[in-house]
C-alpha cells in the first residue's frame, strides 16, 4: 500500500467506519448514529483498516508512516482473539472432562467379574488348539535354528509357551503326574492346558516339574523357578541355580 494511502492517518477513516456493526442494515446504522457513507468506504477498501489501526496504536513520538512501512507493510499477520485466562475452577473442570473422556483400563477385580480370561466350555476342545500347536512348532524352529540344545535352553526360558504341549513328570501332588495338554493360558503361577479328552486343567507351577518335547529333544522345566509372567520372562536374565528334586 502506497504512502499516499497512509499519509493522512489523522485524516483517514473514522473509528466508526471500523465498527463491527458495519454490515448491519442501513436503518440500524441511522438509529445507532453510524455514518453509513464512511462505513461503505471501509467495506470497499478493507485494506484501509491496517494503516488506520497502526496509526491509532503508535505512541506519541513515532511516525505512523515509518512504522507501517518498516514493520507491517507486505507482511502477513494472523488476527485472533486473545486467549482468556482460566480460573482455578475452569482448569479443574477441564481436567475432570479430560479424565472422564480418557479410556480406563479394567482392574483385576473387574476382569474377574467379567470373566475376561475364562475359556468358554464350547472352546475347550483339543482339536481347536492343534493349529496353535502347529504355529508354536514353527516358532520354535525359528528360535532353535542351528543352535545346540544346550544353547537353546536360554532361549526357551524367554519363549512364549502358549501352544506348547507340556506334561507333568514329577509333582508333590500325585494327581497332577501324567497330566498333558496344550497350553491355552499361562499366568505367573499356573498353566491352563487343554487335554486330549477335551477338558481344561489348571496346573500350578509350584512343586511341579514339566517336560516339553521339541524336535528330537525333551526339555525339563522346574515350575518353582519358572514363576513369572510370559511378558516378564522375555526381559528377565536367568541365573544358573542348583535344583532340589521333589
C-alpha positions as CSV (number, residue, x, y, z in Angstrom):
1,X,0.0,0.0,0.0
2,X,1.4,3.4,-1.0
3,X,2.5,6.0,1.4
4,X,-0.2,8.3,0.0
5,X,-2.8,5.9,1.5
6,X,-1.0,6.2,4.8
7,X,-0.1,9.8,4.9
8,X,-3.3,11.1,6.4
9,X,-3.8,8.7,9.2
10,X,-5.2,11.5,11.3
11,X,-7.5,12.5,8.4
12,X,-8.4,8.9,7.4
13,X,-11.4,6.9,8.2
14,X,-13.1,7.5,11.5
15,X,-13.2,4.7,14.0
16,X,-16.9,4.3,13.4
17,X,-16.1,3.0,9.9
18,X,-14.2,0.2,11.5
19,X,-17.0,-0.8,13.7
20,X,-18.0,-4.5,13.9
21,X,-21.5,-3.3,13.0
22,X,-20.5,-2.1,9.6
23,X,-22.6,-4.8,7.8
24,X,-25.8,-4.1,9.6
25,X,-28.8,-2.8,7.7
26,X,-28.9,1.0,6.9
27,X,-31.9,1.5,9.1
28,X,-30.0,0.3,12.1
29,X,-27.0,2.4,11.2
30,X,-29.2,5.5,11.3
31,X,-30.8,4.6,14.6
32,X,-27.3,3.9,16.1
33,X,-25.9,7.1,14.7
34,X,-23.3,5.4,12.5
35,X,-22.0,7.2,9.4
36,X,-23.1,4.9,6.5
37,X,-21.0,6.7,3.9
38,X,-17.8,6.2,5.9
39,X,-18.8,2.5,6.5
40,X,-19.4,1.9,2.8
41,X,-15.9,3.3,2.0
42,X,-14.4,1.0,4.6
43,X,-16.1,-2.0,3.0
44,X,-14.9,-1.1,-0.4
45,X,-11.3,-0.7,0.8
46,X,-10.8,-3.2,3.6
47,X,-7.0,-2.7,3.5
48,X,-7.5,0.7,5.0
49,X,-8.1,-1.0,8.3
50,X,-4.4,-1.9,8.8
51,X,-2.9,1.6,8.4
52,X,-5.7,3.1,10.5
53,X,-5.1,0.5,13.2
54,X,-1.3,1.2,13.1
55,X,-1.9,4.9,13.3
56,X,-4.1,4.5,16.4
57,X,-1.7,2.1,18.1
58,X,1.5,4.1,17.5
59,X,2.5,6.0,20.6
60,X,3.5,9.7,20.6
61,X,7.0,10.3,19.3
62,X,6.9,7.9,16.4
63,X,5.7,8.4,12.9
64,X,2.9,6.1,11.9
65,X,4.0,6.0,8.2
66,X,7.5,4.9,9.0
67,X,6.3,2.3,11.5
68,X,3.8,0.9,9.0
69,X,6.4,0.7,6.1
70,X,9.1,-0.9,8.3
71,X,7.1,-3.3,10.4
72,X,3.7,-4.0,8.8
73,X,3.7,-3.4,5.1
74,X,3.7,-6.6,2.9
75,X,3.6,-8.9,5.9
76,X,1.1,-11.5,6.9
77,X,-0.5,-11.3,10.4
78,X,-2.9,-13.7,12.0
79,X,-5.7,-12.0,13.7
80,X,-7.2,-13.9,16.5
81,X,-9.0,-13.3,19.8
82,X,-6.6,-13.1,22.8
83,X,-6.6,-16.2,25.0
84,X,-8.7,-16.0,28.0
85,X,-7.1,-16.6,31.4
86,X,-8.5,-19.7,33.0
87,X,-9.6,-19.5,36.6
88,X,-8.8,-22.3,39.1
89,X,-12.4,-23.6,38.8
90,X,-12.2,-23.6,35.0
91,X,-8.9,-25.5,35.0
92,X,-10.4,-28.1,37.4
93,X,-13.4,-28.6,35.2
94,X,-11.3,-29.1,32.1
95,X,-9.2,-31.7,33.9
96,X,-12.3,-33.5,35.0
97,X,-13.6,-33.6,31.4
98,X,-10.3,-35.0,30.2
99,X,-10.3,-37.7,32.9
100,X,-13.9,-38.6,32.1
101,X,-13.1,-38.9,28.3
102,X,-9.9,-40.8,28.9
103,X,-10.4,-44.6,28.4
104,X,-9.8,-46.5,31.6
105,X,-8.2,-49.9,31.8
106,X,-10.0,-52.7,33.6
107,X,-8.8,-53.5,37.1
108,X,-8.0,-57.1,38.1
109,X,-11.3,-57.3,40.1
110,X,-13.3,-56.1,37.1
111,X,-11.6,-58.6,34.8
112,X,-12.5,-61.4,37.2
113,X,-16.1,-60.2,37.4
114,X,-16.4,-60.0,33.6
115,X,-14.7,-63.4,33.2
116,X,-12.2,-61.9,30.7
117,X,-9.7,-64.8,31.0
118,X,-12.2,-67.6,31.3
119,X,-12.2,-70.1,28.4
120,X,-15.8,-70.9,27.3
121,X,-16.9,-74.5,27.6
122,X,-17.6,-74.8,23.9
123,X,-14.0,-73.8,23.2
124,X,-12.4,-76.4,25.4
125,X,-11.7,-78.8,22.6
126,X,-8.3,-80.3,21.9
127,X,-8.7,-80.2,18.1
128,X,-9.4,-76.4,18.2
129,X,-5.9,-75.8,19.8
130,X,-4.0,-78.1,17.4
131,X,-3.4,-75.2,14.9
132,X,-2.0,-73.2,17.7
133,X,0.4,-76.0,18.5
134,X,1.4,-76.1,14.8
135,X,2.2,-72.4,14.9
136,X,4.2,-72.9,18.1
137,X,6.3,-75.6,16.5
138,X,7.2,-73.2,13.6
139,X,8.0,-70.6,16.2
140,X,10.3,-73.0,18.0
141,X,12.0,-74.0,14.7
142,X,12.9,-70.4,14.0
143,X,14.3,-69.9,17.6
144,X,16.1,-73.2,17.6
145,X,17.8,-72.6,14.2
146,X,21.2,-74.3,14.1
147,X,22.0,-74.0,17.8
148,X,22.7,-76.9,20.1
149,X,20.1,-78.0,22.7
150,X,22.3,-76.6,25.4
151,X,22.4,-73.1,23.9
152,X,18.7,-73.3,23.0
153,X,17.8,-73.7,26.7
154,X,18.4,-70.0,27.4
155,X,16.2,-69.0,24.5
156,X,13.4,-71.4,25.7
157,X,13.3,-69.8,29.1
158,X,12.2,-66.5,27.5
159,X,10.0,-68.0,24.8
160,X,6.2,-67.9,24.8
161,X,4.7,-71.3,25.7
162,X,1.2,-70.7,24.5
163,X,0.5,-73.6,22.2
164,X,3.2,-75.9,23.6
165,X,2.4,-79.5,24.7
166,X,3.6,-79.9,28.2
167,X,3.5,-82.9,30.5
168,X,3.8,-83.1,34.3
169,X,6.6,-85.6,35.0
170,X,7.0,-85.0,38.8
171,X,4.9,-83.5,41.4
172,X,4.3,-83.4,45.1
173,X,0.6,-84.0,44.3
174,X,0.2,-87.4,42.7
175,X,-3.0,-86.3,40.8
176,X,-1.0,-84.0,38.6
177,X,1.6,-86.6,37.5
178,X,1.0,-87.5,33.8
179,X,-1.3,-84.6,33.0
180,X,-0.6,-83.5,29.5
181,X,-2.1,-81.0,27.1
182,X,-1.7,-77.8,25.0
183,X,-1.0,-74.6,26.9
184,X,-4.0,-72.4,26.4
185,X,-3.1,-69.8,29.1
186,X,-0.1,-69.1,31.2
187,X,-0.1,-66.9,34.3
188,X,2.5,-66.2,36.9
189,X,1.6,-69.2,39.0
190,X,-0.3,-71.7,36.8
191,X,-0.6,-73.3,33.3
192,X,-4.1,-73.8,31.9
193,X,-4.0,-76.7,29.5
194,X,-6.5,-78.4,27.2
195,X,-6.2,-82.1,27.5
196,X,-6.8,-84.7,24.7
197,X,-10.0,-85.6,26.5
198,X,-11.3,-82.0,25.8
199,X,-11.1,-80.8,29.4
200,X,-9.5,-77.8,31.0
201,X,-6.9,-78.4,33.7
202,X,-5.2,-75.8,35.8
203,X,-1.8,-77.0,36.8
204,X,0.2,-74.9,39.4
205,X,3.8,-74.3,38.7
206,X,4.8,-74.7,42.4
207,X,6.2,-78.1,43.2
208,X,5.7,-79.4,39.7
209,X,8.2,-80.4,37.0
210,X,7.2,-80.2,33.3
211,X,8.6,-81.7,30.2
212,X,8.3,-80.2,26.7
213,X,9.3,-82.1,23.6
214,X,10.9,-80.0,20.9
215,X,12.3,-81.7,17.7
216,X,14.2,-84.7,18.9
217,X,14.9,-83.4,22.4
218,X,12.9,-83.2,25.6
219,X,13.4,-80.2,27.8
220,X,12.6,-80.1,31.5
221,X,11.1,-77.0,33.3
222,X,11.1,-76.7,37.1
223,X,7.9,-74.8,38.0
224,X,9.4,-73.4,41.2
225,X,12.0,-71.5,39.1
226,X,9.5,-70.6,36.4
227,X,7.0,-68.5,38.3
228,X,7.0,-65.4,36.1
229,X,4.5,-64.0,33.6
230,X,5.3,-64.5,29.9
231,X,5.9,-60.8,29.5
232,X,8.3,-60.7,32.4
233,X,10.3,-63.8,31.3
234,X,11.1,-62.2,27.9
235,X,13.2,-59.5,29.6
236,X,14.5,-61.4,32.6
237,X,18.1,-62.5,32.9
238,X,18.0,-66.0,34.4
239,X,20.9,-67.3,36.5
240,X,22.1,-70.8,37.0
241,X,20.7,-72.2,40.3
242,X,21.0,-75.7,41.9
243,X,17.8,-77.6,41.7
244,X,16.4,-79.8,44.5
245,X,14.5,-82.7,43.3
246,X,10.9,-83.1,44.5
